[in-house]
Amino acid sequence: MDEKSETPMKRKKYEAALRELQVELCALQDWVKATGQRVVVVFEGRDAAGKGGVIKAITERVSHRVFRVMALPAPSDREQTQLYLQRYVSLFPAAGEIVIFDRSWYNRAGVEYVMGFCTEAQHRRFLEICPEFELFIVDDGILLIKYWLEVGEEEQKRRFEARIDDPLRQWKLSPMDLCSRSRWYDYSQARDMMFKATDTKFAPWHIVRSDDKRRARLNCISHLLESIPYEKVEREMAKLPKRLVERAYDDLASLEGLRFVPEKY
């Protein structure tokens, strides 16, 4: 592994680099729409590894009709009786879409296995069939890109403590997060088994160091852009039309007497 930087990235440098990458994400969006490409991006990692921040950085300047984020809740009673992969496949992209999974079918290899929500046999079976499932995805022409965000033990501890102390982030701290903290090495072993079984040539894992959130976001977006062979799509420069004045009237006066939100700020 390469040496990692010990100096946190400065905000100004980060924002400048992020803007450049987000411009390229818009170009990628145009290409995906024009070519009808289908893309699936999977984000996995330890709790508090920064998956949400990376996904937000990817999607905040693009259309949510093209970049669709899927963060599924725990399965319902009905879904628990379905084929395990069924509810994930139903969310896959149509032509011209990129679907981002904020956690995915790999729940079975991680939290479900560690917390005892699936049996040993179900876990073993998942690791056996997952490469076949992903080969089916790739063979159908879908681009499948998988990321694992790896946060260090000390940094995860710091982030959990920050969530406990900050009322704006307390909602991020779930009972599962606390369990993941106490079961650090169980999650490490589950991760290692997952990599061994599912890190394939046609659907490899890409590990993102995420102790520095800003660098992690930039590195991940840069890699995502490099992983997709997109090209710039020429678009016509828009021209702002003039207002039609044939039916002009005092449209502000017509709002008098209606309820406005109090301007407290």
NUSE-681954 format. One record per residue: x, y, z of N, C-alpha, C, CB in turn; residue in one letter. Coordinates in pm, whole numbers. Each point is the difference from the previous one (the first is absolute). Glycine has a CB too. Layout:
BEGIN
(r (X,Y,Z),(X,Y,Z),(X,Y,Z),(X,Y,Z),"a")
...
//
This chain:
BEGIN
(r (84,-119,0),(-84,119,0),(88,125,0),(-183,-125,123),"m")
(r (135,230,-188),(75,125,-7),(-3,70,134),(-54,21,-243),"d")
(r (155,66,264),(1,82,121),(-114,100,-6),(250,-27,23),"e")
(r (-318,45,88),(-110,97,2),(48,131,60),(-168,-185,19),"k")
(r (108,295,-61),(36,132,51),(-50,16,142),(-5,95,-232),"s")
(r (86,-34,317),(-39,25,138),(-65,136,17),(185,-148,75),"e")
(r (-174,235,-176),(-52,136,11),(-140,8,-59),(234,92,-11),"t")
(r (-333,-51,92),(-136,14,-54),(-4,99,-114),(-94,-56,224),"p")
(r (10,29,-324),(-11,86,-117),(-73,128,36),(2,-201,-150),"m")
(r (50,315,103),(-62,129,27),(-130,15,-79),(227,100,46),"k")
(r (-324,-31,13),(-131,14,-61),(6,67,-138),(-97,13,229),"r")
(r (175,95,-242),(3,74,-126),(53,-88,-114),(34,214,129),"k")
(r (70,-290,-99),(57,-90,-101),(-99,-111,-34),(233,51,84),"k")
(r (-300,-100,17),(-99,-106,-21),(-115,48,-87),(61,-97,221),"y")
(r (-114,214,-190),(-116,50,-75),(34,28,-146),(-87,99,212),"e")
(r (209,-51,-237),(42,25,-138),(11,-131,-78),(124,206,75),"a")
(r (-64,-307,-11),(14,-130,-66),(-135,-67,-20),(228,-24,100),"a")
(r (-315,38,0),(-133,-61,-10),(-80,61,-114),(3,-46,246),"l")
(r (6,176,-263),(-75,65,-108),(43,-56,-136),(-22,208,140),"r")
(r (152,-225,-160),(49,-54,-127),(-57,-141,-24),(211,137,23),"e")
(r (-211,-218,81),(-51,-135,-15),(-151,-2,-23),(186,-81,147),"l")
(r (-256,172,-83),(-146,6,-18),(-37,47,-141),(-25,46,245),"q")
(r (108,38,-304),(-21,37,-140),(12,-125,-88),(92,234,43),"v")
(r (5,-319,-12),(17,-123,-77),(-116,-97,24),(248,31,12),"e")
(r (-302,-32,109),(-116,-84,27),(-120,44,-84),(83,-38,233),"l")
(r (-95,168,-256),(-107,49,-88),(23,-47,-144),(-31,202,148),"c")
(r (158,-204,-190),(31,-52,-134),(-30,-149,-8),(178,176,-27),"a")
(r (-145,-248,133),(-33,-143,6),(-151,-20,-10),(204,-42,140),"l")
(r (-278,124,-71),(-146,-8,-3),(-53,16,-143),(-8,91,234),"q")
(r (59,9,-306),(-42,22,-138),(28,-123,-86),(42,245,27),"d")
(r (75,-304,-7),(39,-117,-79),(-88,-120,30),(235,84,-4),"w")
(r (-264,-107,132),(-84,-112,40),(-139,14,-62),(128,-23,215),"v")
(r (-183,145,-212),(-131,24,-59),(3,-19,-152),(-52,161,186),"k")
(r (156,-110,-250),(8,-5,-147),(21,-141,-52),(92,230,3),"a")
(r (-17,-311,72),(35,-134,-47),(-90,-109,56),(233,78,-21),"t")
(r (-316,-44,121),(-85,-101,61),(75,-98,87),(-147,23,-193),"g")
(r (263,20,241),(80,-87,86),(-71,-26,132),(210,87,-107),"q")
(r (-180,-200,168),(-50,-34,133),(118,-24,92),(-212,-101,-96),"r")
(r (208,164,213),(111,-7,95),(-53,-30,139),(136,162,-139),"v")
(r (-69,-254,208),(-30,-27,141),(127,24,80),(-179,-171,-60),"v")
(r (167,255,163),(114,29,88),(-39,-43,141),(78,195,-145),"v")
(r (3,-282,203),(-26,-54,134),(96,65,100),(-80,-220,-98),"v")
(r (25,271,208),(82,54,107),(-20,-84,126),(-14,233,-99),"f")
(r (121,-289,148),(0,-75,125),(115,52,87),(-101,-205,-114),"e")
(r (102,159,238),(106,42,91),(-48,-6,143),(96,147,-177),"g")
(r (-6,-123,267),(-35,1,142),(-94,116,29),(222,-107,60),"r")
(r (-294,98,50),(-82,113,44),(90,119,29),(-173,-157,97),"d")
(r (124,276,-136),(73,126,16),(121,11,-92),(-76,5,236),"a")
(r (78,-87,-342),(112,7,-94),(-13,116,-98),(24,-245,21),"a")
(r (-142,306,-29),(-17,116,-88),(-71,-27,-131),(202,84,101),"g")
(r (-276,-193,-109),(-70,-33,-124),(-98,109,-41),(23,-242,56),"k")
(r (-99,292,42),(-99,103,-31),(62,126,-54),(-142,-94,176),"g")
(r (257,133,-122),(68,121,-47),(50,-15,-142),(64,48,233),"g")
(r (-10,-164,-267),(47,-24,-136),(-118,4,-98),(191,-141,88),"v")
(r (-300,75,-51),(-116,-4,-87),(-59,139,-19),(-47,-234,75),"i")
(r (42,313,32),(-51,137,-11),(88,83,-94),(-95,-17,233),"k")
(r (227,2,-222),(91,75,-87),(-19,-39,-146),(165,15,188),"a")
(r (-196,-142,-214),(-24,-45,-137),(-130,57,-55),(126,-210,50),"i")
(r (-229,215,31),(-134,26,-50),(-50,143,16),(-44,-234,50),"t")
(r (116,320,24),(-59,130,32),(-10,95,-119),(90,-29,226),"e")
(r (-19,4,-336),(-5,90,-116),(-54,-66,-126),(192,119,98),"r")
(r (-250,-237,-84),(-52,-70,-117),(-149,-28,19),(226,-105,-43),"v")
(r (-290,54,-61),(-142,-29,6),(-26,-128,78),(-32,117,-219),"s")
(r (-62,-110,313),(-35,-119,75),(-87,-95,-81),(16,133,209),"h")
(r (-55,-92,-328),(-69,-92,-90),(99,-91,-72),(-182,170,-30),"r")
(r (306,-123,19),(105,-82,-64),(81,-73,107),(12,162,-194),"v")
(r (33,-89,295),(73,-59,112),(-102,-32,110),(217,129,-57),"f")
(r (-257,-253,68),(-100,-39,100),(68,-71,117),(-177,-20,-180),"r")
(r (155,69,301),(61,-57,119),(-100,-93,69),(148,204,29),"v")
(r (-103,-325,1),(-83,-99,67),(62,-35,135),(-77,-92,-223),"m")
(r (4,122,330),(43,-36,136),(-118,-73,64),(160,201,20),"a")
(r (-159,-331,-31),(-116,-79,41),(-6,-17,151),(9,-120,-219),"l")
(r (-130,125,276),(-17,-31,141),(6,-151,23),(-139,207,30),"p")
(r (123,-249,94),(-6,-144,28),(-115,-62,-79),(98,35,232),"a")
(r (-83,-158,-278),(-106,-62,-81),(-128,-20,80),(174,-113,-135),"p")
(r (-287,128,67),(-131,-23,62),(-20,-151,18),(-95,212,-104),"s")
(r (-13,-247,174),(-31,-142,18),(-18,-69,-135),(-110,52,221),"d")
(r (46,18,-314),(-21,-58,-133),(133,-17,-73),(-227,105,-10),"r")
(r (312,-1,16),(128,-6,-71),(90,-109,56),(-19,245,-49),"e")
(r (4,-276,178),(82,-105,58),(-32,-138,-57),(14,136,208),"q")
(r (-132,-149,-270),(-37,-128,-61),(37,-7,-147),(-186,-17,163),"t")
(r (234,127,-219),(36,4,-142),(140,-58,-21),(-147,201,-32),"q")
(r (179,-226,-93),(138,-28,-39),(86,115,50),(-73,-133,-205),"l")
(r (186,103,269),(76,104,69),(34,119,-90),(93,-177,145),"y")
(r (-52,151,-267),(45,107,-89),(-114,71,-72),(210,-126,-29),"l")
(r (-332,80,50),(-114,47,-78),(-23,151,13),(-102,-224,30),"q")
(r (104,276,92),(-35,141,16),(111,93,-50),(-141,-63,195),"r")
(r (262,11,-208),(108,81,-56),(-10,7,-151),(147,-64,193),"y")
(r (-175,-49,-256),(-10,-4,-146),(-112,92,-48),(86,-235,0),"v")
(r (-193,245,76),(-113,84,-42),(37,149,-5),(-154,-169,100),"s")
(r (266,206,-40),(43,139,4),(110,31,-101),(-62,4,240),"l")
(r (97,-100,-322),(109,18,-95),(-36,104,-106),(71,-237,39),"f")
(r (31,295,-103),(-24,110,-95),(-62,-44,-131),(190,116,103),"p")
(r (-270,-27,-158),(-41,-10,-140),(101,79,-82),(-248,-27,60),"a")
(r (228,34,-190),(92,73,-87),(11,146,43),(-56,-155,-189),"a")
(r (180,205,194),(22,140,34),(-3,29,148),(-98,54,-216),"g")
(r (121,-155,301),(-5,18,145),(124,-54,69),(-248,-13,-12),"e")
(r (283,77,122),(104,-47,90),(-64,-23,136),(184,125,-126),"i")
(r (-180,-246,176),(-57,-31,131),(114,-19,100),(-203,-109,-106),"v")
(r (196,185,214),(101,-6,106),(-64,-69,121),(117,212,-85),"i")
(r (-58,-321,128),(-49,-71,118),(80,43,123),(-71,-196,-143),"f")
(r (2,261,236),(57,33,130),(-24,-122,89),(-38,255,-27),"d")
(r (127,-346,23),(-12,-138,46),(-87,-76,-100),(27,68,245),"r")
(r (-1,-197,-255),(-56,-76,-111),(-28,-143,43),(122,145,-164),"s")
(r (-122,-234,64),(-16,-142,29),(111,-52,90),(-115,-29,-219),"w")
(r (222,105,234),(110,-42,87),(-34,13,148),(159,67,-178),"y")
(r (-278,-20,211),(-46,-5,139),(10,-142,56),(-154,192,-45),"n")
(r (129,-289,-41),(5,-140,46),(141,-41,36),(-197,-53,-143),"r")
(r (295,112,79),(139,-33,30),(54,77,120),(33,-51,-241),"a")
(r (-106,157,283),(48,84,108),(-90,-6,121),(103,146,-167),"g")
(r (-193,-47,177),(-80,14,123),(-88,-121,28),(1,246,-38),"v")
(r (-60,-305,-68),(-88,-115,25),(79,-117,57),(-149,75,-187),"e")
(r (268,-96,135),(83,-112,47),(52,26,141),(66,-50,-237),"y")
(r (-11,168,259),(61,31,130),(-104,4,111),(178,130,-118),"v")
(r (-295,-73,88),(-103,18,103),(-96,-120,11),(16,246,-41),"m")
(r (8,-349,-39),(-81,-120,11),(-138,12,-63),(122,-48,205),"g")
(r (-138,141,-303),(-129,16,-68),(-17,-100,-113),(4,242,60),"f")
(r (99,-315,-91),(-10,-110,-97),(75,-120,58),(-16,161,-199),"c")
(r (-10,-276,145),(66,-121,48),(137,-15,-64),(-224,-110,36),"t")
(r (304,23,20),(132,-30,-59),(-17,-52,-142),(94,-52,230),"e")
(r (-195,-31,-249),(-24,-57,-134),(-40,109,-99),(-69,-218,106),"a")
(r (-14,313,-63),(-41,110,-89),(120,87,-36),(-230,-1,102),"q")
(r (315,26,-6),(120,79,-25),(92,-71,-98),(-17,100,229),"h")
(r (40,-228,-206),(88,-78,-88),(-57,-6,-141),(76,-137,197),"r")
(r (-208,118,-207),(-65,-8,-131),(11,133,-73),(-159,-174,87),"r")
(r (143,284,-14),(12,132,-63),(139,19,-61),(-168,92,164),"f")
(r (271,-125,-89),(135,18,-51),(26,-89,-122),(77,58,231),"l")
(r (-146,-171,-241),(15,-88,-115),(-67,57,-124),(10,-194,155),"e")
(r (-133,245,-137),(-77,42,-119),(24,145,-39),(-171,-165,64),"i")
(r (226,246,25),(17,143,-30),(85,23,-126),(-21,48,244),"c")
(r (136,-114,-261),(74,20,-124),(-79,-38,-124),(207,-41,127),"p")
(r (-289,-64,-118),(-82,-39,-115),(-105,108,-30),(36,-243,55),"e")
(r (-95,296,51),(-98,107,-15),(63,122,-66),(-123,-85,202),"f")
(r (243,123,-159),(66,117,-54),(51,-24,-142),(64,66,231),"e")
(r (-28,-188,-262),(37,-32,-138),(-121,16,-92),(178,-160,83),"l")
(r (-294,120,-36),(-124,19,-77),(-24,149,-26),(-98,-211,102),"f")
(r (121,295,0),(-18,145,-14),(94,55,-107),(-69,16,241),"i")
(r (196,-51,-230),(102,52,-92),(-24,-52,-142),(165,14,190),"v")
(r (-199,-140,-202),(-23,-59,-133),(-120,64,-70),(98,-214,83),"d")
(r (-189,271,-6),(-116,66,-60),(33,142,-44),(-149,-139,143),"d")
(r (274,183,-123),(42,131,-47),(-3,111,104),(-81,-72,-217),"g")
(r (46,38,340),(0,100,107),(142,19,53),(-239,-61,62),"i")
(r (278,186,-45),(129,28,63),(-19,-10,151),(73,152,-191),"l")
(r (2,-241,255),(-9,-23,145),(130,41,65),(-164,-189,-32),"l")
(r (156,287,124),(118,52,68),(-24,-8,150),(56,154,-195),"i")
(r (37,-217,268),(-19,-27,143),(109,71,82),(-108,-224,-54),"k")
(r (64,299,156),(93,71,88),(-18,-46,144),(-3,198,-155),"y")
(r (116,-215,221),(2,-25,144),(76,115,66),(-9,-254,-31),"w")
(r (-59,326,121),(65,110,72),(57,-54,130),(-157,171,-102),"l")
(r (286,-157,117),(70,-54,116),(43,113,93),(80,-196,-138),"e")
(r (-140,200,255),(33,100,102),(77,-69,112),(-205,138,-57),"v")
(r (302,-66,113),(80,-55,109),(-78,-6,131),(204,87,-111),"g")
(r (-156,-170,202),(-69,-21,127),(-10,129,81),(80,-236,1),"e")
(r (30,312,6),(0,124,78),(-91,105,-62),(233,-51,74),"e")
(r (-233,59,-207),(-83,99,-68),(-147,-37,13),(186,49,-161),"e")
(r (-218,-177,153),(-139,-40,20),(-47,38,141),(30,-189,-164),"q")
(r (54,166,263),(-33,35,138),(-26,150,12),(140,-191,83),"k")
(r (-54,271,-145),(-16,146,6),(-132,42,-63),(250,28,-7),"r")
(r (-285,-88,-106),(-125,36,-69),(-123,-41,81),(118,-23,-220),"r")
(r (-113,-93,282),(-112,-41,84),(-17,95,118),(37,-239,-67),"f")
(r (73,278,130),(-7,92,114),(-54,136,-43),(192,-119,107),"e")
(r (-155,162,-228),(-52,127,-51),(-150,-8,-22),(220,46,-110),"a")
(r (-269,-160,66),(-144,-17,-19),(-74,4,134),(45,-137,-206),"r")
(r (15,79,306),(-63,0,132),(-14,141,53),(95,-226,46),"i")
(r (4,311,-71),(4,135,57),(-74,105,-84),(216,-62,101),"d")
(r (-244,33,-228),(-58,100,-90),(-147,-31,-27),(226,36,-105),"d")
(r (-318,51,149),(-143,-27,-23),(-38,-7,-148),(-46,113,215),"p")
(r (128,-53,-304),(-28,-6,-143),(44,-132,-63),(24,247,-7),"l")
(r (52,-325,84),(49,-127,-54),(-41,-121,83),(190,125,-94),"r")
(r (-263,-102,200),(-38,-113,85),(-88,-99,-73),(16,149,196),"q")
(r (-94,-100,-295),(-87,-90,-76),(80,-103,-80),(-169,183,-15),"w")
(r (297,-153,-10),(85,-93,-75),(46,-118,85),(74,191,-140),"k")
(r (-91,-181,271),(53,-103,90),(-111,-99,34),(169,163,96),"l")
(r (-162,-282,-150),(-103,-102,22),(54,-108,94),(-100,46,-229),"s")
(r (13,-128,284),(47,-113,82),(96,-90,-77),(-215,7,125),"p")
(r (194,-21,-257),(90,-81,-81),(141,60,-5),(-197,-75,-137),"m")
(r (202,210,136),(131,65,1),(77,-36,126),(-93,189,-138),"d")
(r (25,-183,250),(66,-30,127),(47,-145,5),(-142,174,112),"l")
(r (59,-264,-166),(41,-141,-6),(120,-19,-92),(-237,-68,45),"c")
(r (238,143,-155),(112,-14,-93),(130,44,64),(-155,37,-191),"s")
(r (145,58,284),(119,47,71),(56,-111,90),(-89,237,-5),"r")
(r (0,-303,79),(47,-104,91),(46,-125,-75),(-157,88,174),"s")
(r (104,-106,-296),(35,-121,-77),(93,33,-116),(-221,-100,62),"r")
(r (314,188,-39),(94,45,-104),(65,-119,-72),(44,208,134),"w")
(r (9,-303,-58),(75,-109,-62),(-92,-101,-68),(179,31,172),"y")
(r (-302,-44,-122),(-97,-86,-70),(-29,57,-139),(-102,-71,222),"d")
(r (87,204,-229),(-23,64,-129),(123,-11,-90),(-160,159,110),"y")
(r (279,-154,-49),(123,-16,-80),(5,-137,-63),(120,160,151),"s")
(r (-154,-263,-75),(2,-136,-53),(-107,-17,-108),(85,-84,220),"q")
(r (-203,144,-198),(-105,-8,-102),(44,69,-128),(-174,-8,180),"a")
(r (239,124,-166),(52,73,-117),(100,-87,-76),(-34,219,120),"r")
(r (125,-283,-47),(103,-80,-66),(-60,-118,-76),(161,66,179),"d")
(r (-260,-131,-120),(-68,-111,-69),(-71,50,-125),(-29,-120,219),"m")
(r (-33,237,-207),(-72,59,-114),(95,29,-115),(-167,99,158),"m")
(r (281,-36,-128),(97,31,-103),(51,-127,-67),(67,206,126),"f")
(r (-37,-306,-47),(55,-125,-54),(-96,-64,-99),(129,-34,212),"k")
(r (-258,42,-181),(-100,-69,-84),(-48,84,-117),(-70,-123,201),"a")
(r (73,257,-189),(-71,83,-100),(89,103,-69),(-203,-31,136),"t")
(r (333,32,-109),(90,91,-71),(44,-69,-129),(82,109,218),"d")
(r (-160,-90,-323),(21,-71,-126),(55,95,-107),(-186,-159,59),"t")
(r (236,102,-167),(53,82,-109),(-110,81,-67),(179,-169,-37),"k")
(r (-299,112,26),(-109,70,-69),(-74,96,93),(-23,-197,-152),"f")
(r (37,182,284),(-65,91,95),(89,15,123),(-230,-67,-82),"a")
(r (344,134,67),(94,10,111),(-44,102,105),(182,-64,-157),"p")
(r (-128,49,277),(-20,100,106),(108,108,-11),(-104,-175,151),"w")
(r (65,297,-122),(95,113,5),(-8,59,140),(-24,50,-251),"h")
(r (135,-51,322),(4,45,139),(39,146,6),(59,-232,77),"i")
(r (-137,311,-6),(24,143,15),(35,28,145),(-158,56,-190),"v")
(r (277,-6,214),(34,43,137),(-83,123,34),(236,-92,-20),"r")
(r (-302,90,135),(-94,108,28),(23,70,134),(-161,-124,-138),"s")
(r (281,113,194),(27,74,124),(-8,151,-25),(147,-188,81),"d")
(r (-103,231,-199),(-16,140,-41),(-119,4,-96),(251,54,28),"d")
(r (-364,-3,19),(-123,-5,-79),(13,73,-132),(-128,-14,210),"k")
(r (196,128,-210),(9,79,-123),(82,-73,-105),(-19,210,133),"r")
(r (132,-263,-94),(81,-76,-96),(-75,-123,-49),(209,82,113),"r")
(r (-280,-148,-22),(-75,-120,-39),(-101,34,-108),(31,-96,229),"a")
(r (-104,206,-213),(-101,39,-98),(64,27,-136),(-141,97,184),"r")
(r (248,-20,-183),(66,34,-126),(59,-123,-67),(51,228,90),"l")
(r (17,-312,-12),(62,-120,-57),(-105,-93,-59),(186,20,166),"n")
(r (-299,-33,-96),(-104,-91,-47),(-66,52,-128),(-40,-73,237),"c")
(r (8,203,-239),(-64,56,-120),(94,-7,-119),(-138,152,143),"i")
(r (266,-121,-120),(99,-7,-106),(8,-142,-57),(129,187,108),"s")
(r (-126,-286,-19),(7,-138,-45),(-126,-41,-75),(149,-52,193),"h")
(r (-265,96,-144),(-126,-31,-68),(0,53,-143),(-118,5,220),"l")
(r (164,117,-236),(5,61,-134),(97,-75,-91),(-57,222,101),"l")
(r (168,-266,-45),(99,-73,-79),(-48,-141,-35),(180,133,110),"e")
(r (-276,-185,-32),(-48,-137,-21),(-106,-11,-108),(52,-45,236),"s")
(r (-105,159,-280),(-107,0,-100),(51,69,-126),(-180,3,182),"i")
(r (176,-68,-297),(58,56,-123),(-92,102,-67),(123,-214,-31),"p")
(r (-157,319,104),(-93,100,-53),(73,100,-90),(-144,-26,205),"y")
(r (69,92,-288),(52,105,-87),(-88,124,15),(93,-170,-163),"e")
(r (-36,285,131),(-79,123,7),(-106,-1,-110),(198,126,95),"k")
(r (-318,-92,-57),(-112,8,-94),(-27,147,-29),(-100,-218,86),"v")
(r (104,252,-215),(-24,140,-38),(-146,37,27),(181,-14,-176),"e")
(r (-199,129,237),(-137,47,23),(-12,143,-49),(-26,-153,200),"r")
(r (-94,185,-251),(-24,136,-50),(-4,99,115),(-128,-94,-195),"e")
(r (191,211,173),(-4,104,102),(-141,55,10),(243,58,-43),"m")
(r (-296,-58,164),(-137,48,21),(-7,152,-15),(-45,-194,153),"a")
(r (-67,243,-205),(-24,144,-12),(-126,34,79),(112,10,-229),"k")
(r (-100,88,316),(-113,39,83),(-100,80,-82),(148,1,204),"l")
(r (-272,-47,-215),(-99,74,-81),(-49,125,74),(-71,-216,-109),"p")
(r (20,311,32),(-59,120,60),(-140,-32,51),(135,147,-153),"k")
(r (-179,-69,254),(-136,-16,50),(-100,49,-105),(81,28,237),"r")
(r (-190,-101,-248),(-108,46,-87),(-82,105,77),(-9,-225,-122),"l")
(r (-16,337,59),(-64,111,71),(-145,23,-43),(224,104,22),"v")
(r (-273,-188,-114),(-136,21,-48),(-104,-8,112),(71,-93,-218),"e")
(r (-44,7,317),(-95,-19,109),(58,49,133),(-100,-197,-122),"r")
(r (180,301,116),(66,52,120),(-102,62,95),(209,41,-132),"a")
(r (-184,-57,264),(-82,65,103),(83,10,127),(-216,-89,-101),"y")
(r (165,153,204),(72,17,126),(-13,-129,81),(-41,253,-1),"d")
(r (128,-348,-28),(-12,-131,62),(44,-3,146),(36,-98,-224),"d")
(r (37,199,269),(34,8,142),(-118,53,82),(240,38,-61),"l")
(r (-311,59,6),(-116,54,71),(-107,-107,21),(48,225,-98),"a")
(r (-55,-321,9),(-102,-105,11),(24,-92,119),(-29,11,-247),"s")
(r (150,-3,309),(30,-84,116),(-40,64,133),(187,-98,-131),"l")
(r (-227,224,126),(-37,70,123),(-116,-70,70),(79,217,-101),"e")
(r (-67,-226,235),(-105,-64,79),(19,-149,19),(-150,172,-83),"g")
(r (249,-232,14),(29,-143,18),(103,-19,111),(-53,-44,-244),"l")
(r (72,-78,286),(87,-30,114),(145,-17,-44),(-193,-110,116),"r")
(r (279,197,-68),(144,-9,-25),(68,-58,125),(-9,198,-162),"f")
(r (116,-269,143),(80,-49,112),(64,121,70),(46,-223,-118),"v")
(r (-55,232,250),(64,112,71),(150,5,-27),(-175,-16,179),"p")
(r (225,134,-210),(142,17,-32),(77,33,128),(-57,79,-234),"e")
(r (95,-185,305),(70,14,127),(149,20,-16),(-174,-139,100),"k")
(r (226,114,-217),(145,7,-20),(34,96,-112),(24,-234,82),"y")
//
